Amino acid sequence: MEIINQHKTTTTRSDNGLLAVTHLTQLLHYCTGVGGFIVPLVLWLTTKDTVEGMNEHGKSIVNFQLSLLLYIIISVPGILLFGLGLLGFLFVGIIGFVMPIVNAVRAANGEAPSKFMTISFIS
């Protein structure tokens, strides 16, 4: 009887450019609607074992996108009741545009992503 070692060895590589692009793909929300969630999710799930830091950045992106969705859902009753939910939408829109750019720059410099206004759904 022959025993074959089937353990796969994976080597991780440092790719700050891919980490930065993954953060910037969140901006696809402004073009496609849902692409800003799906594309980073696919990039994270396919490269989390091969790119150093991708697991941390991917979790941060998914948590950020889920947090933005929650903030938008909370803002809807505010629009219907007081009209103040419009400020919530404006705030979410600005944060949703600025933070992916900030985190892309941080990723390109090899730093950890900022977790500003992010609820940790996935840890």
CORHULIN-V436327 format. One record per helix or strand. SS is the DSSP state (a for helix, b for strand). FROM is the first residue (numbers start at 0). TO is the last residue. If there is no record, write none. Layout:
BEGIN
ss->SS from->FROM to->TO
ss->SS from->FROM to->TO
END
This chain:
BEGIN
ss->b from->12 to->12
ss->a from->15 to->31
ss->a from->34 to->46
ss->b from->50 to->50
ss->a from->53 to->80
ss->a from->84 to->107
END
